[in-house]
Every structure is written in C-alpha cells, then in structure tokens.
Amino acid sequence: MSDHKGFTEADVPNQSGKTFIVTGANAGVGFEVSRVLAARGARVLLGCREQKRAEDAIARIKQLTPNANLAWLPLDLGDIESVRLAAATASKESRIDALVNNAGVMNPPLTRTRQGFELQFGVNHLGVFALTSLLLPKLAQTPGSRIVVTSSIVHLKAKIDWDDLNAERGYSRGSRYGASKLANALFFFELDRRLRASRSPVKAIGVHPGVANTNLGRHMGLLQWARPIVGLLLNSADQGAWPALLAATGVVEPGGYYGPTGFGGIRGVAGAAKRAPQAQDPELAERLWDASISMTHIDPGLPPA
C-alpha cells in the first residue's frame, strides 16, 4: 500500500503476464475490478452468463485500454453444469493467478437454480464453492495464486438455517441473503485452513465491498427511488472494487478479510475488515464444507485442517 491510509486502485501494481478470472464482470464491482486489472496489463477472463453483456463490457474497457487482453468466460453460477464447463475452459489457460469470486444475487423473490437450490445460497455460495473447487488444481500450478471470496457486512448478524438450507419450509429474502454471505465468510475461512494444512501455494482471502451503489439492489423495491440520495453515502462501484483489488494484487494475509475502512465499513479505502465470531467457527465451517460437497457433488479434495 502506498501509505497508511489504505488501498485504492492507484495502489494496484503492474500485472503484466498474469491472468485473472472475475465473475460478474459485466457490471458493478466486477466490471471495475476487470477494468483496473486490464489497465495494469493483466489478461482478464470475464465470467458472465450473457455473451452480449460480456462483449459490451469488453468494448467499454477497450475504449479505456485499447490493447486490453480480455475474453468472455461463459458462466452461470446458478447451474453446476455451466460451472463445470467454465472451469474446464479456464483450465486451458497457460496460468491463472487469481479467481475473483464477485458475482452474486441479492434479495430476489424465491427462485431456484438449475439444480433446484434456493437461488441466493445456490449462486452466492454453492456456485462459488463449485467453481473454486474445480479450479484449485489449475490455481495450484501458479505459486502465489489467490482465491478471492466476496462476503458482505450483512454476514455480521446473519444465521444459517441448517435444517432448511434449501428454503423448502420458509423463505425470507433478507435472511437468505445474509445466510449466503455468512456462507461465503465460512467458506473462505475453511478454505484457508485446509489450503495451509495441505501446504498449497494458493491463498484464500475474503472481501466485502461495503455498501456499493450498484444494480445488485434492484429487488429492493421503493429503496430504488432513493438511490440517487442514498448513493451520496455509499461507495461507488469503483470504490467497492478496492477490497477485491487489494485481495487479488496487494499485500494481504492468507485467510485475511478486507473491506472499506471508513464509516462503519460502508465506504472508504480498503483495509482489514471486521468479521463475525460465527464466521470463524471451525465446526460451522466444516459443516458447511460437508454440506456443500453433498449438494454440488464436487469435492475440493482438501483434507480437514
């Protein structure tokens, strides 16, 4: 970091020769992460569901960085088969230096993934678990490679309904979103423990974007009308990208958690962030790990720490 005040995109070093995967790269924080990495010389695979949106994002980045090295990686985190195909495609790259798990959904009406999982848990956690697990062998080929998992400040008060992971008995949008973000925090915590125990060269790092003014909140109804005013208090998308850029390129601790350092973690330059005690509970983390293998039928192959 350039100074004691924290990390911004200005602190991202040259990334020439490196390759990054950024999920949800066509808009919001994911777009901004991709834009900065491309400007620093990296090859960036934009993990997106829709080709048109990916191509639009690529065109926008190339307006800013004409020689940007970009490619669309077809990826639907709500479909495990799509995740498998994306991992197989990405594994053909000569190297992968970091997987930035940024894509997510927030507060939709009750919806199911292709495999029948509740959408928020399915996309925000199970899709991330599956993609990360399948890419681990490729990532391990590059010493110093990183896995970035995006949680949220809502994880601080969240709980997981272990007896109803798939929302068969009840559905509250906000509670399920919080549970998915707590799952993200538990996942990178457990992933870090297992990677270290197996002496893997891969680091797992968690981040959150604060409260970024992006389209993620489109299901929040009347709050949308207030967005221009509320936006003055929030991180912009480019500021929301700073923690992920720090985790992907900066000086970080394995298993560390990073986010905005100003105004209650909502906005500001990136640095160390506050984590809930339940996000660092080894029993819960192992329980989630086992449930995730059972639900996705994908095993990262890392023994318990």
RABELKA-V707417 format. One line per field, one symbol per residue. ss: DSSP state (H for helix, E for strand, L for the rest). psi: psi as a letter, one per 40 degrees, with the letter a starting at -180 (. if undefined). burial: # if it has 24 or more other ideal C-beta (glycine too) atoms within 12 Angstrom, else .. A space follows every 10 residues. Layout:
ss = ???
psi = ???
burial = ???
//
This chain:
ss = LLLLLLELHH HLLLLLLLEE EEELLLLHHH HHHHHHHHHL LLEEEEEELL HHHHHHHHHH HHHHLLLLEE EEEELLLLLH HHHHHHHHHH LLLLLLLEEE ELLLLLLLLL LELLLLLEHH HHHHHHHHHH HHHHHHHHHL LLLLLEEEEE LLHHHHHLLL LHHHLLLLLL LLHHHHHHHH HHHHHHHHHH HHHHHHHLLL LLEEEEELLL LELLHHHHHL HHHHHHHHHH LLLLELHHHH LHHHHHHHHL LLLLLLEEEE EEHHHLEEEE EELLLLHHHH LHHHHHHHHH HHHHHHLLLL LLLLL
psi = idaeeahadd ehiheheihi hhifeeiadd ddddddddde eihhhhhidh dddddddddd ddddgdehgi ihhhhheehd dddddddddd eeidihdihg gdiiihfiih iiideeihdd dddddddddd ddddedddde ehheiihhhh aieeddeiih gdefdefddi hhdddddddd dddddddddd dddddddefi ehihiiiiea gigaedfeee bddddedddd ddeiiidddd edddddddea hihheihiai eigfediaii aiihiideef hddddddddd dddddefhhe fhii.
burial = #....####. ##..#..### ########## ########## #########. ..##..##.. #......### ########## .###.##.## #.#.###### ########.. ..#.#.#### ########## ######.### .#..###### ######.### #...###... #.#.###### ########## #####....# .######### ####.##... .......... ...####### ########## .#.####### #...###### ######.### ...##..##. ##..##.#.# .#...
//
